């Protein structure tokens, strides 16, 4: 495992450690006003990812949904983000 990979693993600990640490550090939700807006924005892509996982794999579906939502976060409209990520696929592979 490279240094970069090790650093990423330590930055994003796996469940249950991450849940325990978050519970100790954060006593109330951060940015609660953003929660409904964000969950509504990503809901169609979560549903799409679950459907996609049945046809491909969970890894592929997570990569696809993460890439789409990343592009949306960078300012791309959802439809263009979806089409962009789909254009990267060849035979259901990135």
C-alpha positions in Angstrom: 0.0 0.0 0.0 1.4 3.4 -1.0 1.9 6.3 1.4 -1.0 8.1 -0.3 -3.3 5.1 0.1 -2.3 4.7 3.7 -3.0 8.4 4.4 -6.4 8.2 2.8 -7.3 5.2 4.9 -6.3 7.0 8.1 -8.2 10.2 7.0 -11.4 8.2 6.5 -11.6 5.5 9.2 -14.0 2.6 8.6 -17.2 1.9 10.5 -17.5 1.5 13.5 -14.6 3.7 14.5 -15.7 6.6 12.4 -19.2 6.4 13.9 -17.8 6.4 17.5 -15.4 9.3 16.8 -18.2 11.4 15.2 -20.5 10.7 18.1 -17.8 11.9 20.6 -16.8 15.0 18.6 -20.1 16.2 17.2 -23.0 16.6 19.6 -25.4 18.1 17.1 -25.8 18.0 13.3 -23.6 20.3 11.3 -25.3 22.5 8.7 -28.8 21.1 9.4 -30.4 23.5 6.9 -28.6 21.8 4.1 -29.8 18.3 4.9 -33.2 18.3 3.1 -31.8 20.1 0.0 -28.9 17.7 -0.3 -30.9 14.5 0.3 -33.5 15.6 -2.2 -30.8 16.4 -4.8 -29.0 13.0 -4.5 -32.1 10.8 -4.0 -32.6 10.0 -7.7 -28.9 9.1 -8.1 -29.0 6.9 -5.0 -32.0 5.0 -6.5 -30.3 4.9 -9.8 -27.1 3.5 -8.2 -29.1 0.7 -6.4 -30.7 -0.3 -9.7 -27.3 -0.1 -11.5 -25.7 -2.3 -8.8 -28.1 -5.1 -9.7 -26.9 -5.0 -13.3 -23.2 -4.4 -12.7 -21.7 -4.4 -9.2 -21.9 -2.3 -6.0 -18.4 -1.0 -6.6 -19.2 0.2 -10.1 -22.5 1.8 -9.0 -20.9 3.6 -6.1 -18.1 4.9 -8.4 -20.7 6.1 -10.9 -23.0 7.8 -8.3 -20.0 9.4 -6.6 -18.7 10.7 -9.9 -22.1 12.2 -10.8 -22.6 13.8 -7.4 -19.0 15.1 -7.5 -19.6 16.8 -10.8 -22.9 18.3 -9.5 -21.0 19.6 -6.5 -18.5 21.2 -8.9 -21.4 23.1 -10.5 -22.5 20.9 -13.4 -26.2 20.4 -13.8 -27.4 16.9 -12.8 -28.4 15.8 -16.4 -25.0 16.8 -17.8 -23.2 15.2 -14.9 -25.1 11.9 -15.6 -24.4 12.0 -19.3 -20.7 12.8 -18.7 -20.2 9.9 -16.4 -22.1 7.6 -18.7 -19.9 8.7 -21.6 -16.9 7.4 -19.6 -18.2 3.9 -19.6 -17.3 1.2 -22.2 -19.2 -2.1 -21.7 -20.3 -1.0 -18.2 -16.6 -0.4 -17.2 -14.8 2.8 -16.5 
